[in-house]
């Protein structure tokens, strides 16, 4: 009887030893595989980044490192930069930290530090900084499927001396989202407490939200990329563009739009505006040079609303000119 018990115990011990050995072997293989993959990624990226410096499109990632063992793998850089000599576009950013789950390498998250500078020949410069910026993207060999960016404490300034442009921008929070939706491309963006500094005046903060779909544009974020003349010829459904002053004073635009081959917008928009007099006064204060136009437009909208402080009216956009009824009220420059 004792001999049988010892035999059973010995069999259990052997099974446990085999299981432990199997676990150790699997862990060793996984560990070796992770570090081999990390080494391959780093070597490949170092080589590709070095080679890019000799071409028209170059990128750099200072002190590139691959980290995340055991369950993640991600790229870390002290700073990143991009230079497209063909278009005269270049950009520099602060530190980059990224990570993807080993079991889901096509989904990555990242954080990017400021300050950043974007330059476009001959003299466009955009400087920006933020408290926190994080992003996520889902992609595979055919390109992006979706991507999101969120940031807090954004401050920036756009300078174009040749055009006499100096525009400051600030927002407490902002988000951008883009995704493929069948053959279409969905895009959404928002700014909380967005304020603009025009140099000689500072516009009071307001909340801005945009939600739209571009038809037949899913390939724009795929490996194929957008056509050279994008967005010319694009058809869009503007689901919502809202400007919110607070206290229920909201202006919303929605409707179909088309970008012509000449870059001018055309379409029909529904304008839903609450607080007509408040919007009139805010626009007149911010842009005194168009105060008379703002007053006439507000009067016309109030007439259509039968004296109410809220109205829903139709706007027609023809080759960049915005009409309220038969009267032109604004002009949208071409893309």
C-alpha positions as CSV (number, residue, x, y, z in Angstrom):
1,X,0.0,0.0,0.0
2,X,2.8,2.4,0.9
3,X,4.6,1.4,-2.3
4,X,1.5,2.3,-4.3
5,X,1.3,5.7,-2.6
6,X,5.0,6.4,-3.3
7,X,4.5,5.5,-6.9
8,X,1.5,7.8,-7.3
9,X,3.4,10.7,-5.6
10,X,6.4,10.0,-7.9
11,X,4.1,10.2,-10.9
12,X,2.6,13.5,-9.8
13,X,6.1,14.9,-9.1
14,X,7.2,14.0,-12.6
15,X,4.2,15.7,-14.1
16,X,4.8,18.9,-12.1
17,X,8.5,18.8,-13.2
18,X,7.5,18.4,-16.8
19,X,5.0,21.2,-16.5
20,X,7.5,23.5,-14.9
21,X,10.1,22.7,-17.6
22,X,7.5,23.3,-20.3
23,X,6.6,26.7,-18.7
24,X,10.3,27.6,-18.5
25,X,10.9,26.6,-22.1
26,X,7.9,28.6,-23.3
27,X,9.0,31.7,-21.3
28,X,12.5,31.4,-22.6
29,X,11.3,31.1,-26.2
30,X,8.9,34.1,-25.7
31,X,11.6,36.2,-24.0
32,X,14.0,35.4,-26.8
33,X,11.4,36.1,-29.4
34,X,10.5,39.5,-27.9
35,X,14.0,40.7,-27.7
36,X,14.8,39.4,-31.2
37,X,11.7,41.3,-32.5
38,X,12.7,44.4,-30.6
39,X,16.2,44.2,-32.0
40,X,14.9,43.7,-35.5
41,X,12.5,46.6,-35.2
42,X,15.2,48.9,-33.9
43,X,17.8,47.9,-36.5
44,X,15.3,48.2,-39.3
45,X,14.1,51.6,-38.2
46,X,17.6,52.9,-37.7
47,X,18.5,51.8,-41.2
48,X,15.3,53.2,-42.8
49,X,15.6,56.5,-41.0
50,X,19.3,56.9,-42.0
51,X,18.5,56.1,-45.6
52,X,15.6,58.6,-45.6
53,X,18.1,61.4,-45.0
54,X,19.4,60.9,-48.5
55,X,15.9,61.2,-50.1
56,X,13.2,63.8,-50.7
57,X,11.3,62.6,-47.6
58,X,13.3,62.2,-44.4
59,X,12.5,61.5,-40.8
60,X,14.5,61.3,-37.6
61,X,14.1,59.9,-34.1
62,X,16.8,60.8,-31.8
63,X,18.0,58.1,-29.3
64,X,15.6,55.6,-30.8
65,X,14.8,52.7,-28.4
66,X,12.3,49.8,-28.3
67,X,10.8,49.0,-24.9
68,X,7.7,47.4,-23.3
69,X,8.8,43.8,-22.3
70,X,7.0,41.6,-21.5
71,X,3.5,42.3,-22.9
72,X,4.0,45.5,-24.9
73,X,6.4,46.8,-27.6
74,X,6.8,50.4,-28.4
75,X,9.1,53.1,-29.8
76,X,10.7,55.8,-27.7
77,X,12.5,58.9,-29.0
78,X,13.9,62.0,-27.3
79,X,12.7,64.1,-30.3
80,X,11.2,63.4,-33.7
81,X,11.4,65.4,-37.0
82,X,10.1,65.2,-40.6
83,X,11.2,66.9,-43.7
84,X,9.5,66.7,-47.1
85,X,11.8,68.5,-49.4
86,X,9.5,68.1,-52.4
87,X,6.7,70.2,-50.8
88,X,8.8,72.4,-48.5
89,X,7.1,70.9,-45.4
90,X,9.1,70.2,-42.3
91,X,8.2,69.6,-38.7
92,X,9.9,69.0,-35.3
93,X,8.4,67.7,-32.1
94,X,9.5,66.7,-28.6
95,X,9.8,63.3,-27.0
96,X,7.7,60.4,-28.4
97,X,6.5,57.4,-26.3
98,X,4.5,54.6,-27.9
99,X,3.2,51.2,-27.1
100,X,1.3,48.3,-28.7
101,X,0.1,45.1,-27.1
102,X,2.1,42.1,-28.3
103,X,-1.1,40.2,-29.1
104,X,-2.5,43.2,-31.0
105,X,0.4,45.0,-32.8
106,X,-1.9,46.8,-35.2
107,X,-3.4,49.0,-32.4
108,X,-0.9,51.5,-31.0
109,X,-1.1,54.4,-28.5
110,X,1.4,57.2,-28.1
111,X,2.2,60.4,-26.2
112,X,4.0,63.3,-27.9
113,X,5.6,66.1,-26.1
114,X,6.0,69.7,-27.2
115,X,7.1,72.1,-28.2
116,X,6.4,71.6,-31.9
117,X,7.1,73.6,-35.0
118,X,5.7,73.1,-38.5
119,X,7.3,75.1,-41.4
120,X,6.1,75.3,-45.0
121,X,8.1,77.1,-47.7
122,X,8.4,80.0,-48.1
123,X,7.5,81.5,-44.8
124,X,4.6,79.8,-43.1
125,X,5.5,78.8,-39.5
126,X,3.3,77.3,-36.8
127,X,4.7,77.0,-33.3
128,X,2.7,75.0,-30.7
129,X,3.0,73.5,-27.2
130,X,0.6,71.6,-24.9
131,X,0.3,70.1,-21.5
132,X,-0.6,66.6,-22.7
133,X,-1.1,65.0,-26.1
134,X,-2.0,61.4,-26.6
135,X,-3.1,59.5,-29.6
136,X,-4.2,56.0,-30.8
137,X,-4.3,54.4,-34.2
138,X,-5.5,51.1,-35.7
139,X,-3.6,50.1,-38.8
140,X,-2.4,47.2,-40.8
141,X,-0.4,46.7,-44.0
142,X,-3.1,48.5,-46.1
143,X,-2.8,51.7,-44.0
144,X,-4.8,53.3,-41.2
145,X,-8.3,52.2,-40.3
146,X,-8.9,54.8,-37.6
147,X,-7.0,57.3,-35.5
148,X,-7.7,59.7,-32.6
149,X,-5.8,62.6,-31.0
150,X,-6.6,64.4,-27.8
151,X,-4.8,67.2,-26.1
152,X,-5.0,69.5,-23.2
153,X,-3.7,73.1,-22.7
154,X,-2.9,73.8,-26.4
155,X,-1.3,77.1,-27.3
156,X,0.1,78.0,-30.7
157,X,0.7,80.7,-33.2
158,X,0.6,80.7,-37.0
159,X,2.8,83.3,-38.7
160,X,2.9,84.0,-42.5
161,X,4.8,87.3,-42.9
162,X,4.3,87.4,-46.6
163,X,0.5,87.5,-46.1
164,X,0.6,89.6,-43.0
165,X,-0.9,86.8,-41.0
166,X,-0.2,86.3,-37.3
167,X,-2.8,84.2,-35.6
168,X,-2.7,82.8,-32.0
169,X,-4.8,79.9,-30.9
170,X,-5.5,78.4,-27.5
171,X,-7.8,75.7,-26.2
172,X,-8.3,74.0,-22.9
173,X,-9.0,70.6,-24.6
174,X,-9.3,69.3,-28.1
175,X,-9.9,66.1,-29.9
176,X,-9.6,64.8,-33.5
177,X,-11.1,61.5,-34.8
178,X,-10.9,60.0,-38.3
179,X,-12.0,56.5,-39.4
180,X,-12.9,54.5,-42.5
181,X,-16.6,53.9,-42.9
182,X,-17.0,51.7,-45.9
183,X,-15.8,53.7,-48.8
184,X,-16.4,57.0,-46.9
185,X,-14.2,58.8,-44.4
186,X,-15.7,60.0,-41.1
187,X,-14.1,63.0,-39.4
188,X,-14.9,64.7,-36.1
189,X,-13.1,67.4,-34.1
190,X,-13.8,69.6,-31.1
191,X,-12.2,72.5,-29.2
192,X,-13.2,73.5,-25.7
193,X,-12.8,77.2,-24.8
194,X,-11.2,78.0,-28.1
195,X,-9.8,81.5,-28.3
196,X,-8.1,83.3,-31.2
197,X,-5.5,86.1,-31.0
198,X,-5.6,88.2,-34.1
199,X,-2.9,90.5,-33.0
200,X,-4.9,93.6,-32.6
201,X,-7.8,91.8,-30.9
202,X,-8.5,88.6,-29.0
203,X,-11.7,86.7,-29.6
204,X,-13.6,85.5,-26.5
205,X,-13.5,81.7,-26.0
206,X,-16.2,79.5,-27.4
207,X,-16.7,75.8,-27.9
208,X,-16.5,74.4,-31.4
209,X,-17.5,70.9,-32.6
210,X,-17.4,69.4,-36.1
211,X,-18.8,66.1,-37.5
212,X,-18.7,65.3,-41.2
213,X,-18.3,62.5,-43.7
214,X,-16.3,62.6,-47.0
215,X,-17.7,60.3,-49.7
216,X,-15.3,57.9,-51.4
217,X,-12.4,59.1,-49.3
218,X,-11.6,56.0,-47.1
219,X,-8.5,55.4,-49.2
220,X,-7.1,58.8,-48.2
221,X,-5.8,57.2,-44.9
222,X,-4.9,53.9,-46.5
223,X,-1.6,52.9,-48.0
224,X,-2.8,54.4,-51.3
225,X,-3.1,57.9,-49.8
226,X,-5.1,60.8,-51.0
227,X,-5.1,61.9,-54.6
228,X,-2.6,64.7,-55.5
229,X,-5.5,67.2,-56.0
230,X,-7.4,66.4,-52.8
231,X,-9.8,67.7,-51.7
232,X,-10.8,69.0,-55.1
233,X,-14.0,67.2,-56.3
234,X,-14.8,65.9,-52.9
235,X,-18.4,65.5,-51.7
236,X,-19.1,66.0,-48.0
237,X,-22.0,65.7,-45.6
238,X,-21.6,68.2,-42.9
239,X,-23.6,66.6,-40.1
240,X,-22.8,69.3,-37.6
241,X,-20.6,72.4,-37.2
242,X,-21.5,74.1,-34.0
243,X,-20.2,77.2,-32.3
244,X,-21.3,77.5,-28.6
245,X,-21.0,80.8,-26.6
246,X,-22.6,79.2,-23.6
247,X,-25.9,79.9,-21.9
248,X,-27.7,78.2,-24.8
249,X,-26.3,80.6,-27.4
250,X,-25.4,78.0,-30.1
251,X,-25.0,78.4,-33.9
252,X,-25.2,75.1,-35.9
253,X,-24.6,74.4,-39.6
254,X,-25.5,71.2,-41.4
255,X,-26.0,70.0,-45.0
256,X,-24.3,68.7,-48.1
257,X,-21.2,70.4,-49.6
258,X,-19.1,69.8,-52.7
259,X,-15.6,71.1,-53.4
260,X,-15.4,72.1,-57.0
261,X,-12.4,71.4,-59.3
262,X,-11.5,75.1,-58.8
263,X,-11.5,74.7,-55.0
264,X,-14.6,76.6,-54.3
265,X,-17.4,75.2,-52.0
266,X,-21.0,74.8,-53.1
267,X,-24.0,73.4,-51.4
268,X,-27.0,74.0,-49.2
269,X,-26.8,74.4,-45.4
270,X,-29.3,74.7,-42.6
271,X,-28.4,77.4,-40.1
272,X,-29.9,76.9,-36.6
273,X,-29.1,79.9,-34.5
274,X,-30.1,80.6,-30.9
275,X,-29.4,84.0,-29.5
276,X,-29.5,86.1,-32.7
277,X,-28.8,89.4,-31.0
278,X,-26.0,88.0,-28.8
279,X,-24.3,86.6,-31.9
280,X,-24.8,89.9,-33.7
281,X,-23.2,91.8,-30.9
282,X,-20.3,89.3,-30.5
283,X,-19.5,89.4,-34.2
284,X,-19.7,93.2,-34.3
285,X,-17.4,93.5,-31.3
286,X,-14.8,91.1,-32.7
287,X,-15.0,92.4,-36.3
288,X,-16.1,96.0,-36.2
289,X,-15.4,96.3,-39.9
290,X,-18.3,94.1,-40.7
291,X,-20.6,95.4,-38.0
292,X,-23.1,96.8,-40.5
293,X,-23.3,93.6,-42.4
294,X,-23.8,91.6,-39.2
295,X,-26.7,93.9,-38.2
296,X,-28.4,93.5,-41.6
297,X,-28.0,89.7,-41.5
298,X,-29.3,89.5,-38.0
299,X,-32.3,91.7,-38.9
300,X,-33.1,89.5,-41.9
301,X,-32.9,86.3,-39.8
302,X,-35.1,87.9,-37.1
303,X,-37.6,88.7,-39.9
304,X,-37.6,85.1,-41.0
305,X,-38.1,84.0,-37.4
306,X,-41.0,86.4,-36.9
307,X,-39.1,88.3,-34.2
308,X,-38.0,85.2,-32.2
309,X,-34.4,85.1,-30.9
310,X,-34.0,81.7,-32.4
311,X,-34.3,80.8,-36.1
312,X,-33.7,78.0,-38.6
313,X,-32.9,79.3,-42.1
314,X,-31.5,78.0,-45.3
315,X,-28.1,79.1,-46.7
316,X,-27.0,78.5,-50.3
317,X,-23.3,78.3,-51.1
318,X,-22.4,78.9,-54.7
319,X,-18.7,78.9,-55.7
320,X,-17.7,80.1,-52.3
321,X,-20.3,82.8,-51.9
322,X,-22.8,82.3,-49.1
323,X,-26.3,83.6,-49.8
324,X,-29.2,84.2,-47.3
325,X,-32.1,84.2,-49.8
326,X,-30.9,86.4,-52.6
327,X,-28.4,88.4,-50.6
328,X,-24.7,87.4,-50.3
329,X,-23.5,87.5,-46.7
330,X,-20.1,85.8,-46.7
331,X,-17.3,84.5,-48.9
332,X,-15.3,81.2,-48.3
333,X,-11.9,81.2,-49.9
334,X,-11.0,78.3,-52.2
335,X,-9.1,75.3,-50.9
